[in-house]
Amino acid sequence: MKKFSLSLFILILFSALVFFIGWTQFKVKAENVGVVISKTSGVDENPVENGKFSWHWQFLLPTNASLNVFSIKPVNVSKVITGELPSGSLYTSIFSSQDDFSYRFNFSLSLTISPEAVVNLVKLNRITDSQDLQEYLERAADSLAQLSADYFLKKASENPDFRPESVRREDLLRNIRIYEEFPELELSVFALTDSKIPDYELYRKIRTQTLPKAVEDDIKDDIKDNIKDNVERGVENENS
């Protein structure tokens, strides 16, 4: 009887040890998600979340598996896009215009991604740790702000009565197609908090005026620089 009791105790102890080794959920805190990566199974498709039971046999094999933990706490950022229309400052100085043809857009954003999306990004080798995820969300915020500013400027150039504040968030996101580049993105806050639009009608009127040749040369250089900046920005977006 004592021998049986000892054997039962050892069996229970061994079972508890096996369970504890494979139990992964307790290793993940709130607002975090874990991704199990093992030599035998690769990236596990099921995220490890706090409060949801999770057990992985892969951890029973020594050095076979690891648990990568990512913070999915929403990233709160403010983005400011500024600039001026091509040769805007030159036109302002020559014609003493009240409008300096500059623009400014202030955005407030709060963004994150789902636990399932974290697993997908790991499988695609786009992120390996929380720092990578933070940089991914920062790039998404940068793209959101820049694409939105470009859209507002395009609309303002087409309609002098256009006001950025009148655009609904759903319509803006659909038009800038942010989810084509960042399909995993989850936006809880995306707001335009302040803006300044250049006077396109005055800008076009001034551009029809006859200018000294030296000024025309400066304007051509400004246009070339503007085109170069746009091309470089496009390349950066493709590489990010």
N, C-alpha and C positions, 0 to 999 in steps of 0.2 A: 504493500500500500504506500509506504514512504517512497519507494522507488518510482511508483506510478505518479505520485504527487510531484516529485522532483522533475520527472520527465515532462509532465504537463506544465510546470512552472517555466522550464527551459523553453518549451515550445511557445508558450505565450510571450515570453520575453523576446524570443527570436522574431515572432510575428510582429510584435510591437516595433522592434528595431527596423524590420523590413518596411513596415508602414511609414515610420518616421523618415527613413532615408528617401522614400519616393514622394513624400508629402511636400508639395511645393507652395501651396497657397499662403501658408503662414510667413513665407519669406518676402511676400509682396505687400507693401503698405497701401493705404488708401491713396487715390489719385496717382497710382502707379500701375504698370502692367508688366508682366514677365513673359519672356519668350524663351522656350526651351530649345536648345540646339545640342544635338548629339551626333556622335560619329556614326552611330548605327541607323539613325532615322532622319538626320538632317534637321531642318527647322520644323518644329511641331506646329500644326495649323491652328491649334487651340490656344488662345492667350491665357496666361495665368493671372487671375484677378483676385483682389482682396475680397474675402467674403464668399467666394465661390469655390466649392471643393475641387481640388486638383491633385492628382497623383500620377506620377510618371515612373514607369518601370525602368526607364533608361538610366536613372540615377543609381540603380542597384549594381551597375558595372562601374568599377573604379575608373575615374578620369574619362568616362564616356560622355558625360553630359554636363552642360552648364546652363545657368539661368541668368539671362540678361534682363535687367530691370530698367524700364524707361518711365520717366515722369510724363504723365498726360495731363498734368495740371494746365488749364488754359493759359496761353501766353498773351499778356496784355501789352500792347505796344501803340505808340503814336507815330505816324509817318507824315512827313511834310514833303510835298513835291513843289519845287519852285523853278522858275525860268523866265524867259522872255521870248517873244516872237523874233524871228530872224531880223537882225539889224534894228531891233526896237529901240535900243538906247541911242543909236545914231539918229534915227528919225526924230526922237524926242529932243535931242540937242539942237538939231538943225532947224526944226519947225517950232520949237518951244511948246511942244504939245503938253497938255495937262495930264495925259495918259502916258505912262512910261512903257506901256505894252508888255508889262510883266504879268505873270500869273502865279498863284499860290493855292495849294489845296492841302488842308489839314485833315487827316483821317485818324479815327480812333478804332482800334481793332482788338478783338479777343478771339483767339482761334486755337484749335487743338485737332486731334484725330482720334478715331475710335480704337479700342484695343485690337480689333481685327485688322484695321489698317496698319497698325504698328507691325504686326506679324507679316503682312504683305510687303511692307517696305524692307523688312529684314530679309525676306526671301529674295527680293529683287536686288539685294546688296546696296541699297540706297542709304541705309542707316545701320550702325552697329552699336551705338550707345546713346545716352540721353543728350549728349552734346550734339551729335549728328541730328537728332530729332529737333532740337532747339534751332539749329541752323536751317533745317528744312522749313520750319514754320516761319522763321525770319525771312527766308527767300520768298515764301508764299505771300507774306505781308508786303514785302517790297513790290512784288509783281502786281498784287491787288491794287496798291496805291498808284503805281505807274500806269497800269492799264486803265484805271478809272480816270486818272487825270487826262490821259490821251483821248479817252472817249468824251469827256466833258469839253475839251478844247475843240474837238471835231464838231460837236453839236453846236457850240457857241459860234464857230466860224460859219455854220450853215444858217443859224437863226439868231438875230441880234437880241431877241427877247428870251433866249434860253437862260434858265437858271438851274445850276447843278442840284440845288436842294429839291427841285421838283421831280427828280428821277427816283422812282421806287427801287428799293434794294434788289428785289427779284429781277426787275428789268435790267438793271445795271449788270448784275452777275451773269445774266443770260447773254448780254451783248458783248461783254469782255471775255467770255468763255474761259473763266479761270479754272473751271473744273476739268478742262482738257489737259491742262498742265499739272494741276494738283487735284486729282479726283478724290483723294482721301480726306480732303480738307473739311473741317466742321467749323462754321462761323457762328458764334453766339452774339458778337457785336461787330458791326461794320458800319460806321457812321462818318459822314462828312461834317466836321465841326466848324470849319471856316473855309472861305474861298474868295479868290479875287480873279476875275476874268478880264482879259484885255479888251479894249474897244476895237473890234475887228473892222467895223465900218470906217472909223477914222484911220485905221492902219491901211486899209485898201485905198482910201482916198489919198493919203500921203504918198503911197507907193506910185501913184500915177503922176506925181509931180516930177518936173525935170530937175535932175540933180547934177552937181559938178562931177566931172569924170573921176576925180580922186575919191569922192564919196561913193560913187558907183563901184569902184574897185574894192573899197572896204566892205561894201555890202556883199559883193560876190564872194569875198573871202569868208565873211560871216556865214553865208549860205553853205559854202563848202564844209566849213567846220561843223555846222549843224547837221549836215548829211552824214559826215563821218561819225559824229557822236551817236546818231540814231542807229547807224550800222553796227557800231561797237556794242551798243546797248542790246541790240538784237542778238548778237553773237553771245554775249554774256548770258542772256535769258535761255538760249538754246543749250548752253553748257551747264547751266545750273540744274 
